[in-house]
Amino acid sequence: MGYSNGINASAATLTKNRTPGNVCSSSGLCATCLDGCPGLCEVGKSAYRGRELIYPQPFGCTTSASQKDYPVDLSHLNIMGTAVGAYGIEADSDKATFPAVNLETEIGSTNTIKLKLPIVIPGLGSTQVAKDNWEGLAIGAAISGIVLTIGENVCGMDPDGEIKNGRVVKSPDMERRVKLFREWYNGYGAIVVQFNVEDTRLGVAEYVINDLGVEAVEIKWGQGAKDIGGEVKLPSLERARQLKSRGYIVYPDPENPDVQQGYAQGTVKEFERHSRIGMVDEESFMTRVSELRGLGAKHVMLKTGAYRPADLARAVKFASLAKIDLLTVDGAGGGTGMSPWRMMNEWGVPTVYLESLLYQYMERIKAKGMYVPKVAVAGGFSLEDHMYKGLALAAPYVKAIGMARAPLAAAMVGKTIGSYIKEGKVPADITKRYGNTVEQIFTASTTLKQQYGEDVARIPTSAMGVYNYFDRLAVGLQQLMCGARKFSIDYITRDDLASITREAAQVTGIPYIMDLDAEEVEKILG
C-alpha cells in the first residue's frame, strides 16, 4: 500500500523527488538527499515556503483528493449479473431493455423531492473554483434534475455582501447562485443551502429562507469530509480584514501591525481564512432542526463526514430522531478547496469502510422500529460502476450518490471547450474527429434543443458539459442495472455485489465471490 506519486512528492503540491526511481518508502525522501538540491520535494520546498506547503496548489483553480491506496476500495467489489428473470418489469426480452430502466428516485420525509437521476452534488461553497464554475454547475444540475447544494461561507465571503449587527441582510453571490438553478428548474431536484458555524452566527438560514425563498437547507457537521480545512486564501490585507470583521479566523492576523508592515513590504503575500469546528450534541441539534422548520424550511438535511464510527452512529440516530430529509455521509479523501493535503490522505474513515458501517447502523435503527432516513453517500464516486456499488453496498437505504469533484471537472472542461470554440482555437484532434461548433462537439445539443427550443442558445457549454457527463452516467448505470435485471433503483440490493477479496468480504459483509450463491448452486446441481 502506498501513494501513486509518493508520500513526499505530488502533483497536488507541485513537488517531486530528485531521484524518483529511488525513494524511501516510509518517509518519501529521496534515497540520497543532496547538499545543493534546490528543494524539489515537500520537505525541501517547505524549507523556504513553510506552511504554504500544507495545502494543494495552485490555489483557486484546482480541486484535490487523496492519493492513498486503501486496503479495500470499490474495485474490490464486482457487480453481479444474471441470466434469469427481471425485477420491476415483465421478464420479456422485448420489454426488459436497458432504456426501460427507471433511474428516478426521491428523498425526503413528509415532503418529498423527486430526482431524475440518483445524484446529489454536495456542498460547493465559497471556494474560488466553485464560484468560477457555478453557472455550469447550477444550470447543468437543474436541467439534469438532481440536487445541488450551495456550500458553506458563501454569504460571509461575498465581498459585496451586507452584514448589519452581525447578521447578513444581502448577498448578491448567494442570490445569483439560487437564481441560476431556479431559472432552469424543471420539477426535479432542488437547490439546497448549507450552514456551518459561521453561517449560523451570521443568520444565513434566516436570510435564504425568508428573503430568497429557499425551501431546502442542510446542517453541516464540522468540515464535512474534512477534519479541518482552511478552504480559502485571501490575496489582500483589505480582504483579510473584512473577513476577520465578519467573524472568521484569519491567519496571519491582519490587525497585527507587524503583519501589516510585512504585507506592505511584500514578505506577507496572502492570508488564510479558516472556519471553526462544530460541537455536536443531541439537544442543540434537535433544537436547530426545529428552528429551521419553524423558519419555513420544508426540507432539513444533514451532511456529515469521515469521522470516527461513534460520530456516524450519532448522525444516524439524530437523523432518525429529527426525521431528517436526507443524511449525506462523505467518505475520507476529498476536498474541493484548500483542504490540508496530508490530512486528505491520512485522516478519516475511507468510503467503503464508512458505508459498510452505515449499513450496520441503519439496520439497527430499522430493527428498533425507528424512523429510517433517506441516505446519500459520497467520497470518490465518479463513474457509473461506482454509483451502482455505492447504491448497493448499503441498500436499501442509499437513494443517491454524492459527487462534487467529478461534475465540477465536467463543468470546467465544458467551459474550456466553449472558450476554444468562441476564439476559433479548437484543438486539431477535436476538430478532426467532431468539428468546431457547439452543435458538432457537444452531443447533448440535439436533445437540449428538442427540450428548450431557441433557449438552448442560453445554456452555456459548461452546463452542457455537466449534462453530458450525467447523461453518460445515466446510460451506463441503466446498462449495468439491466444486466443485473434491476429495472428501478428500489430493486438494487447488496446481493447484486460480490467481494473479490477475502478482506473486502470481512469489511463489507458482502460474500466472497467463491462462496456466492452456494445454496442455490446446490439446489441446481444437487
C-alpha positions in Angstrom: 0.0 0.0 0.0 1.3 3.5 -0.8 0.9 6.5 -3.0 1.0 6.7 -6.7 3.2 9.8 -6.7 5.0 9.2 -3.4 4.5 10.4 0.1 6.7 13.4 -0.1 6.0 14.5 -3.7 2.8 15.0 -5.5 1.2 17.0 -8.4 -1.2 18.2 -5.7 1.5 20.2 -4.0 3.6 20.8 -7.2 6.5 18.8 -5.7 8.7 16.0 -7.0 11.6 13.8 -6.0 15.1 14.4 -7.3 15.6 10.6 -7.6 12.0 9.5 -8.5 13.1 5.9 -9.1 14.8 5.6 -5.7 12.7 6.8 -2.9 12.5 5.7 0.8 9.1 4.0 1.1 8.4 5.2 4.6 9.5 8.9 4.5 9.1 9.7 0.8 12.5 11.3 0.8 15.0 10.6 -2.0 17.4 7.7 -1.3 20.1 10.4 -1.1 19.4 13.9 0.0 22.0 16.0 -1.8 23.5 19.1 -0.3 22.9 21.6 -3.1 19.4 20.4 -4.1 17.1 23.5 -4.5 14.3 21.8 -2.7 12.0 19.9 -5.1 10.1 17.7 -2.7 7.6 18.8 0.0 10.2 18.7 2.8 12.6 20.7 0.6 10.1 23.3 -0.6 8.8 23.7 3.0 12.3 24.9 3.9 11.5 28.2 2.1 7.7 28.3 1.7 6.8 26.8 5.1 3.2 26.3 6.0 2.2 27.2 2.4 3.0 23.5 1.5 0.3 22.2 3.8 -2.2 22.9 1.0 -2.7 21.7 -2.6 -1.6 24.1 -5.2 -2.1 26.2 -7.3 -4.9 27.6 -5.2 -8.2 28.7 -6.7 -8.3 26.8 -9.9 -7.9 23.2 -8.8 -9.6 20.6 -6.7 -7.8 17.8 -4.9 -8.4 14.3 -3.4 -6.4 11.6 -1.7 -3.8 9.5 -3.5 -3.8 6.9 -0.8 -4.3 3.3 -1.8 -6.7 1.9 0.8 -6.7 -1.9 1.6 -10.3 -2.1 0.5 -12.0 0.2 -2.1 -14.8 -0.1 -4.6 -12.6 -2.0 -7.0 -12.7 -4.9 -4.6 -16.4 -5.4 -5.3 -17.8 -6.7 -8.5 -21.3 -6.2 -9.8 -23.2 -9.5 -10.4 -25.3 -10.0 -13.5 -27.7 -12.9 -14.1 -29.3 -14.7 -17.0 -32.7 -15.2 -15.5 -35.7 -13.0 -14.5 -36.3 -9.3 -14.1 -37.3 -7.1 -11.2 -39.6 -4.1 -11.8 -40.6 -5.1 -15.4 -42.0 -8.1 -17.2 -39.4 -10.8 -17.9 -39.8 -10.4 -21.6 -36.7 -9.8 -23.8 -38.6 -7.2 -25.8 -39.6 -5.2 -22.7 -36.7 -5.7 -20.4 -34.3 -3.5 -22.3 -31.8 -1.1 -20.8 -33.6 2.1 -21.8 -36.5 0.8 -19.8 -34.5 1.1 -16.6 -36.1 3.8 -14.4 -33.4 5.9 -12.6 -35.9 8.3 -10.9 -35.8 8.3 -7.1 -37.0 10.5 -4.3 -35.7 11.8 -0.9 -37.5 13.5 2.0 -39.6 12.5 4.9 -43.1 14.1 4.6 -42.3 16.5 1.7 -40.5 14.6 -1.0 -38.1 15.8 -3.6 -38.1 13.8 -6.9 -34.8 13.2 -8.7 -34.4 12.3 -12.4 -31.1 10.7 -11.5 -29.9 9.3 -8.2 -27.3 12.1 -7.8 -26.6 14.8 -5.3 -23.9 17.4 -5.7 -22.8 18.1 -2.1 -21.8 21.5 -0.8 -19.7 23.6 -3.1 -19.3 26.8 -1.3 -17.0 29.8 -1.1 -14.0 28.4 -2.9 -12.9 30.3 -5.9 -13.1 27.2 -8.2 -16.7 26.7 -7.2 -17.7 30.3 -7.7 -16.0 30.5 -11.1 -17.9 27.4 -12.3 -21.2 27.9 -10.6 -23.1 28.8 -13.8 -22.3 25.4 -15.4 -23.0 23.5 -12.2 -26.3 25.2 -11.4 -27.8 25.1 -14.9 -26.3 21.6 -15.6 -27.8 20.3 -12.3 -31.2 21.9 -12.9 -31.7 20.6 -16.4 -30.4 17.1 -15.2 -33.0 17.1 -12.4 -30.7 16.5 -9.4 -30.0 18.1 -6.1 -27.3 20.9 -5.9 -26.0 22.2 -2.6 -24.7 25.7 -2.1 -21.9 25.0 0.4 -20.7 26.9 3.5 -19.5 30.5 3.8 -20.9 31.9 0.6 -22.6 34.9 2.3 -19.8 35.6 4.7 -17.3 35.5 1.9 -19.3 37.7 -0.5 -17.2 40.9 -0.9 -20.4 42.7 -1.9 -22.5 41.2 0.9 -24.1 43.4 3.6 -23.7 42.5 7.2 -25.6 44.5 9.8 -25.3 43.9 13.5 -23.5 40.6 12.8 -26.3 39.3 10.5 -26.4 39.0 6.7 -29.0 41.2 5.1 -27.9 40.9 1.5 -25.6 38.7 -0.6 -25.5 39.1 -4.3 -23.4 36.0 -4.7 -25.9 33.8 -2.9 -28.8 35.4 -4.8 -27.0 34.6 -8.1 -26.4 31.0 -7.1 -30.0 30.4 -6.1 -31.4 32.2 -9.1 -29.3 30.3 -11.7 -30.7 27.0 -10.5 -34.3 28.1 -10.2 -34.4 29.7 -13.7 -33.8 26.2 -15.2 -35.6 24.1 -12.6 -37.8 21.5 -14.3 -39.7 20.0 -11.4 -37.0 17.6 -10.4 -34.2 18.1 -7.9 -33.7 21.0 -5.6 -31.3 23.8 -4.6 -30.1 23.3 -1.0 -28.2 25.8 1.2 -25.7 24.5 3.7 -24.7 26.1 7.0 -21.6 25.8 9.2 -20.8 27.6 12.5 -20.1 31.0 10.9 -23.1 30.7 8.6 -25.3 30.1 11.7 -23.9 33.1 13.5 -24.4 35.3 10.5 -28.1 34.3 10.2 -27.7 32.8 6.7 -30.6 30.4 7.3 -32.9 33.3 8.1 -31.7 35.2 5.1 -32.1 32.5 2.5 -35.4 31.1 3.8 -37.1 34.5 4.4 -35.6 36.7 1.7 -34.7 34.2 -1.1 -37.5 31.6 -0.5 -35.1 28.7 -0.2 -37.0 25.6 0.9 -34.2 23.0 1.5 -31.4 23.6 3.9 -28.6 21.4 5.3 -26.8 21.4 8.6 -23.1 20.6 8.2 -21.1 18.9 10.9 -17.6 20.2 11.2 -15.8 20.4 7.8 -17.8 17.6 6.2 -15.4 15.1 4.6 -12.5 17.1 6.0 -11.3 17.1 9.6 -10.4 20.7 9.2 -9.8 23.0 6.3 -8.5 26.5 5.5 -10.6 26.4 2.3 -9.8 30.0 1.2 -6.8 32.2 0.6 -7.1 35.9 0.7 -4.9 38.0 -1.7 -5.1 41.4 0.1 -4.9 42.9 3.5 -8.2 44.7 2.9 -10.0 41.4 2.2 -8.4 39.7 5.2 -9.6 42.5 7.5 -13.1 42.3 6.0 -13.3 38.6 6.7 -12.0 38.9 10.2 -14.6 41.6 10.9 -17.2 39.1 9.8 -16.2 36.6 12.5 -13.8 34.3 10.6 -10.4 33.1 11.8 -7.9 34.8 9.5 -4.2 33.9 9.6 -1.8 35.7 9.9 -3.8 38.3 11.9 -4.5 41.2 9.6 -4.9 43.5 12.6 -1.4 42.8 13.8 0.9 45.9 13.0 3.8 43.6 12.2 1.7 41.6 9.7 0.5 44.8 8.1 4.1 46.0 7.8 5.1 42.7 6.3 2.3 42.9 3.8 3.4 46.4 2.8 7.0 45.2 2.3 5.9 42.1 0.3 7.0 39.5 2.9 3.4 38.6 3.7 1.7 37.9 0.4 -1.5 36.2 1.3 -3.8 35.3 4.2 -5.9 32.2 5.1 -9.5 32.2 6.1 -10.5 29.3 8.4 -13.9 28.1 9.6 -14.5 26.9 13.1 -15.1 23.3 14.0 -18.6 22.5 15.2 -19.6 21.0 18.6 -22.4 18.5 18.2 -24.8 17.3 20.9 -28.3 15.9 20.6 -30.2 18.6 22.3 -28.7 21.5 20.3 -29.1 19.5 17.1 -32.8 18.8 17.7 -33.3 22.4 18.7 -31.7 23.7 15.5 -33.7 21.4 13.3 -36.9 22.6 15.0 -35.8 26.3 14.5 -35.1 25.7 10.8 -38.5 24.1 10.3 -40.1 27.0 12.2 -38.5 29.5 9.9 -40.3 27.8 7.0 -37.8 25.2 5.7 -39.7 22.4 4.0 -36.6 20.1 3.9 -33.9 19.9 6.5 -30.8 17.8 5.7 -27.6 16.7 7.5 -24.1 16.4 6.0 -21.5 14.5 7.9 -18.1 13.2 7.1 -15.5 10.6 7.7 -15.4 11.0 11.4 -15.0 8.0 13.8 -17.7 5.3 14.0 -19.3 6.8 17.1 -19.9 10.0 15.2 -21.5 8.1 12.3 -23.8 6.4 14.9 -24.7 9.9 16.2 -25.5 11.1 12.7 -27.8 8.1 12.0 -29.5 8.3 15.4 -30.0 12.1 15.3 -31.2 12.0 11.7 -33.8 9.4 12.7 -35.0 11.3 15.8 -35.3 14.5 13.8 -36.8 12.8 10.7 -34.1 14.4 8.6 -35.0 14.6 4.9 -31.6 13.4 3.7 -28.5 12.3 5.5 -25.3 12.6 3.4 -22.3 10.6 4.6 -19.0 11.6 3.0 -16.0 9.2 3.0 -12.4 10.2 3.5 -10.2 11.7 0.9 -11.9 14.6 -0.8 -11.8 18.4 -0.8 -12.8 20.9 -3.4 -10.9 23.8 -1.8 -7.8 24.3 0.4 -8.1 21.2 2.5 -4.7 20.2 4.0 -3.1 17.8 1.6 -1.7 15.3 4.2 -5.0 15.4 6.1 -6.8 14.3 2.9 -4.5 11.3 2.7 -4.3 10.3 6.3 -7.5 11.3 8.1 -10.9 9.7 8.5 -12.8 6.5 7.5 -12.5 5.6 3.8 -15.7 5.4 1.8 -16.2 1.6 1.6 -15.5 1.1 5.3 -17.8 4.1 6.2 -20.6 2.8 4.1 -20.3 -0.7 5.5 -20.7 0.8 9.0 -23.5 2.9 7.8 -25.4 -0.2 6.6 -25.0 -1.9 10.0 -26.2 1.2 11.9 -29.2 1.7 9.6 -30.2 -2.0 10.1 -30.1 -1.4 13.9 -32.4 1.6 13.9 -34.8 -0.2 11.5 -34.9 -3.2 13.8 -35.9 -0.9 16.6 -38.8 0.5 14.6 -37.2 3.9 14.4 -37.7 6.3 11.5 -35.3 5.4 8.7 -33.9 8.5 6.9 -33.0 8.6 3.2 -29.3 8.5 2.7 -26.7 9.7 0.1 -23.1 8.5 0.2 -20.2 10.4 -1.2 -16.4 10.0 -1.3 -14.6 9.4 -4.6 -17.5 8.4 -6.8 -17.1 9.4 -10.4 -18.4 6.7 -12.8 -21.5 4.5 -13.3 -20.0 1.4 -11.8 -19.1 3.4 -8.7 -22.7 4.6 -8.5 -24.1 1.1 -8.7 -21.7 -0.2 -6.0 -22.5 2.8 -3.8 -26.2 2.3 -4.1 -25.9 -1.5 -3.5 -23.4 -1.6 -0.6 -25.9 0.0 1.9 -29.1 -0.9 0.0 -32.0 -0.3 0.5 -31.1 2.9 2.5 -29.0 4.7 -0.1 -31.1 6.8 -2.5 -28.5 8.9 -4.1 -24.8 9.2 -4.8 -22.9 12.4 -3.9 -20.4 13.8 -6.3 -18.6 17.1 -6.3 -15.2 17.0 -7.9 -16.4 15.0 -11.0 -19.3 17.3 -12.1 -17.0 20.2 -11.3 -14.4 18.8 -13.6 -17.1 18.3 -16.3 -18.2 22.0 -15.9 -14.6 23.2 -16.2 -14.0 21.1 -19.4 -17.2 22.2 -20.9 -16.3 25.8 -20.2 -12.8 25.4 -21.7 -14.1 23.8 -24.9 -16.6 26.6 -25.2 -13.9 29.2 -25.0 -11.9 27.3 -27.7 -15.0 27.5 -29.9 -15.6 31.2 -29.3 -11.9 32.0 -30.0 -11.7 29.8 -33.1 -8.9 27.8 -31.4 -10.5 24.3 -31.1 -7.6 21.8 -30.8 -6.9 19.9 -34.0 -7.7 16.5 -32.6 -11.2 17.6 -31.5 -11.8 19.4 -34.9 -10.7 16.4 -36.9 -12.9 14.0 -35.0 -16.0 16.0 -34.2 -16.0 19.5 -35.8 -15.6 23.0 -34.5 -19.1 24.2 -33.4 -21.1 23.6 -30.2 -23.6 21.5 -32.1 -20.9 19.3 -33.5 -18.8 18.8 -30.4 -21.4 18.6 -27.6 -23.6 15.5 -28.1 -26.3 17.0 -25.8 -27.0 19.8 -28.2 -29.7 18.0 -30.1 -31.5 16.7 -27.0 -31.4 20.0 -25.3 -32.7 21.8 -28.4 -35.7 19.5 -28.5 -36.4 20.3 -24.9 -35.7 24.0 -24.8 -36.0 25.2 -28.4 -34.3 28.5 -29.0 -33.5 28.8 -25.3 -30.8 26.2 -25.9 -28.6 29.1 -27.0 -28.7 30.4 -23.4 -27.3 27.2 -22.0 -23.5 27.7 -21.6 -21.2 24.9 -22.7 -20.1 24.5 -19.0 -23.7 23.3 -18.2 -23.7 21.2 -21.4 -20.6 19.5 -20.0 -22.3 18.7 -16.7 -25.5 17.5 -18.5 -23.4 15.3 -21.0 -21.5 13.8 -18.1 -24.6 12.9 -16.2 -26.2 11.5 -19.3 -23.2 9.2 -19.7 -23.6 8.1 -16.1 -27.3 7.5 -16.6 -26.9 5.3 -19.7 -24.0 3.4 -18.1 -26.0 2.8 -14.9 -29.0 1.7 -16.9 -26.9 -0.8 -18.7 -25.4 -2.2 -15.5 -28.8 -2.4 -13.9 -30.3 -4.1 -16.9 -27.6 -6.7 -16.7 -28.4 -7.3 -13.1 -32.1 -7.4 -14.0 -32.9 -4.5 -11.8 -35.2 -2.1 -13.6 -35.5 0.6 -10.9 -33.3 1.9 -8.0 -35.6 0.3 -5.4 -34.7 -3.2 -6.6 -31.0 -2.8 -6.1 -29.8 -5.0 -3.2 -26.5 -5.9 -1.5 -26.9 -9.3 -3.2 -26.0 -7.5 -6.5 -22.4 -7.4 -5.3 -19.6 -9.9 -4.6 -16.3 -9.3 -2.8 -13.4 -10.4 -4.9 -11.0 -10.5 -1.9 -11.4 -12.1 1.5 -10.6 -8.8 3.2 -13.4 -7.0 1.3 -15.8 -9.6 2.4 -14.7 -9.1 6.0 -15.0 -5.4 5.9 -18.3 -5.1 3.9 -20.2 -8.3 4.8 -20.6 -8.9 1.1 -19.9 -12.6 0.4 -16.7 -13.6 -1.1 -17.2 -14.5 -4.8 -16.3 -18.1 -4.4 -18.9 -18.5 -1.7 -21.7 -16.7 -3.6 -24.9 -18.5 -4.4 -23.7 -21.7 -2.7 -27.2 -22.7 -1.6 -28.8 -22.1 -5.0 -25.9 -23.9 -6.7 -26.5 -26.9 -4.5 -30.2 -26.9 -5.4 -29.4 -26.7 -9.1 -26.7 -29.4 -9.1 -27.8 -31.4 -6.1 
